[in-house]
């Protein structure tokens, strides 16, 4: 009987250990995604090799294709454009959001902080 109680205690302890809350990993900067401000609203932009994916300030998903630019980078879908210096995500240079012929400089752009890899 004592042996059964010991086995039961071990099984209970192991099952409770599996339920422990995992340690939260520190957030790290994304390698391909920026968070910027556009007229006080947050704009998240993900840079892929030949396109940009973002959510417009109105909340609509937008995909922009990379097109040739005289300097820097340019992404457009014919209605919306993102233009910029073409630097790395950590320092992309000045980015401009263009819609209906009007342009706004994106401010406070920084790599989006995402959860770190589990250990």
C-alpha positions in Angstrom: 0.0 0.0 0.0 2.9 2.4 0.9 4.5 1.6 -2.5 1.2 2.5 -4.3 1.0 5.8 -2.4 4.6 6.6 -3.4 3.9 5.8 -7.1 0.8 7.9 -7.0 2.7 10.8 -5.4 5.4 10.6 -8.1 2.8 10.5 -10.9 1.0 13.5 -9.4 4.2 15.5 -9.1 5.3 14.8 -12.7 1.9 15.7 -14.0 1.9 19.0 -12.1 5.4 19.8 -13.3 4.1 19.5 -16.9 1.4 22.1 -16.0 3.9 24.7 -14.8 3.7 28.0 -16.6 6.7 28.2 -19.1 9.1 31.1 -18.6 8.2 34.0 -20.8 11.0 34.7 -23.3 12.3 38.2 -23.8 11.0 40.1 -26.8 13.5 40.5 -29.7 13.5 42.8 -32.7 12.0 41.3 -35.9 14.3 40.8 -38.8 11.7 41.8 -41.5 9.0 43.8 -39.8 8.8 47.5 -38.8 6.3 49.3 -36.6 6.0 53.0 -37.6 3.6 55.9 -36.8 1.5 57.5 -39.5 -0.4 60.6 -38.3 -0.5 59.2 -34.8 -1.6 55.7 -35.9 0.5 52.5 -35.7 1.5 51.0 -39.1 3.1 47.6 -39.2 5.0 46.8 -42.4 6.6 43.4 -43.2 9.3 43.5 -45.9 9.6 40.3 -48.0 12.0 39.9 -50.9 9.7 41.2 -53.6 6.8 42.7 -51.7 5.6 44.5 -48.6 2.6 43.3 -46.5 0.9 45.7 -44.1 -2.3 46.7 -42.6 -3.5 50.1 -43.7 -4.4 52.8 -41.2 -8.0 51.9 -42.0 -7.4 48.3 -40.9 -7.3 46.7 -44.4 -4.6 44.2 -45.4 -2.5 45.6 -48.2 0.1 43.9 -50.4 2.5 46.1 -52.3 4.8 44.8 -55.1 8.4 45.9 -55.4 9.0 48.1 -58.5 12.2 49.8 -59.8 13.1 53.1 -58.1 15.6 55.8 -59.1 17.1 55.4 -55.6 16.2 53.4 -52.5 13.1 51.2 -52.6 9.6 51.5 -53.9 6.6 49.3 -53.3 3.1 49.9 -54.8 -0.2 48.3 -55.7 -1.2 51.3 -57.9 -3.2 53.0 -55.1 -0.8 53.0 -52.2 3.0 53.3 -52.2 5.8 52.9 -49.7 9.1 54.6 -50.7 12.3 54.7 -48.7 16.0 54.8 -48.5 16.4 51.1 -48.8 18.6 50.6 -45.7 18.4 47.5 -43.4 15.4 47.0 -41.2 17.3 48.3 -38.2 17.9 51.6 -40.1 15.6 51.7 -43.2 16.1 55.4 -43.9 13.2 57.8 -44.3 10.0 55.9 -45.3 7.2 57.7 -47.0 3.5 56.4 -47.3 1.8 57.7 -50.4 -1.9 57.5 -51.1 -4.0 59.5 -53.6 -1.0 61.5 -54.5 -0.4 62.7 -51.0 2.7 61.6 -49.0 3.4 61.3 -45.3 6.7 60.6 -43.7 6.5 57.5 -41.4 7.9 58.4 -38.0 9.5 56.5 -35.1 10.1 53.4 -37.3 11.7 50.6 -35.4 11.9 46.8 -35.7 8.7 45.2 -34.3 9.4 43.5 -31.0 8.3 39.8 -31.2 8.5 36.9 -28.7 12.0 35.3 -28.6 12.6 31.7 -29.5 11.8 29.1 -26.8 14.7 27.6 -25.1 
